[in-house]
Amino acid sequence: MKFHKYHALGNDYLVVNSQDLNSQELNSQGLITELTPENIQKICDRHFGIGSDGILLGTIQPKTNRFSLRIFNPDGSEAEKSGNGLRIFSRYLWDMGLVTNKQFSIETIGGIVKSVVDNSGQMVRVEMEKISFWSNDIPVAGEAREVINQKINLGDKEFNFSAATIGNPHCVIILPEVDSQIAKKYGSQIENHPLFPQRTNVQFMKILDRNNIQIEIWERGAGYTLASGSSSSAAAAVAYKLGLCDTKITVKMPGGLISIRVNEDFNIIMSGAVTQVASGKISQEIFDI
Ligand SMILES: N[C@@H](CCC[C@H](N)C(=O)O)C(=O)O
């Protein structure tokens, strides 16, 4: 199975193009037989596999020039959307000459997004669609409500949080200081908290000023990561919703910076760098162990 590895500010993914697969690698639904949760875990393992924060399974509809993307986390779960994943797939399409102009659409489970490739692929901008804070959309357990400034109890610790979805779920916690330790200490407990029936991504956010925030990220199905596009979008949207930031927000993460614009109707535009790492072929042997 051929792969193309990229990273977006240290959030790394393997792109697998369903068209690269030969017949025996596809099941009757045209899906890769190897992409079972168990095998995804093997591929993403940083010691026994290629190592990555996830797999991007891209499908290009011949002749129609339509693109769709499925996003798999390293634990084998499937995500509805991935901001960095969409930016990486957009760069892949550009590198492979599969797009004829700089702007195109990509369909995901979490909705159809518009992508624009700049600077020969090194910068990619994605219109991530509209953020919702409604419990039924995210989802968050309890009565239907906007999930803003609520409490989550972790036994020995209680946090104030807000929640949002941009196709995938996010729990945003604002603190005076944030670091990797707090994300690694509490991230998994919040990811799997009963408040979130489909689990959640978690961001610990420090407001730097009206146009800058800093986040530390614990991703659903992936754990601690150095950057996340959908996390940046959710955290920036919460900061804007609470009146703490203006519409243009730079999100500072351990892996680098992402620019977010929150429009008045809470449509999000995200842009940032993408880096090509390597291409190769995954040996069948790793699935046999
Ligand atoms: N790193 C991605 C998010 C990938 C999906 C996420 N782990 C989820 O399960 O929702 C991004 O850049 O958005």
The ligand as a Tripos MOL2 file, in Angstrom:
@<TRIPOS>MOLECULE
LIG
   13    12     1     0     0
SMALL
NO_CHARGES

@<TRIPOS>ATOM
      1 N1         -5.5630   16.7720   13.8260 N.3       1 LIG1
      2 C1         -6.8410   17.0210   13.2020 C.3       1 LIG1
      3 C2         -8.0060   16.4280   13.9830 C.3       1 LIG1
      4 C3         -8.1290   14.9740   13.6270 C.3       1 LIG1
      5 C4         -9.4100   14.3810   14.0760 C.3       1 LIG1
      6 C5         -9.6090   14.4480   15.5860 C.3       1 LIG1
      7 N2         -8.5870   13.6640   16.2710 N.3       1 LIG1
      8 C6        -10.9920   13.8830   15.8950 C.2       1 LIG1
      9 O1        -11.0950   12.6920   16.2160 O.co2     1 LIG1
     10 O2        -11.9560   14.6680   15.7810 O.co2     1 LIG1
     11 C7         -7.0670   18.4650   12.8480 C.2       1 LIG1
     12 O3         -6.0670   19.0960   12.4260 O.co2     1 LIG1
     13 O4         -8.2090   18.9520   12.9220 O.co2     1 LIG1
@<TRIPOS>BOND
     1     1     2 1
     2     2     3 1
     3     2    11 1
     4     3     4 1
     5     4     5 1
     6     5     6 1
     7     6     7 1
     8     6     8 1
     9     8     9 2
    10     8    10 1
    11    11    12 2
    12    11    13 1
@<TRIPOS>SUBSTRUCTURE
     1 LIG1         1 GROUP 0 **** ****
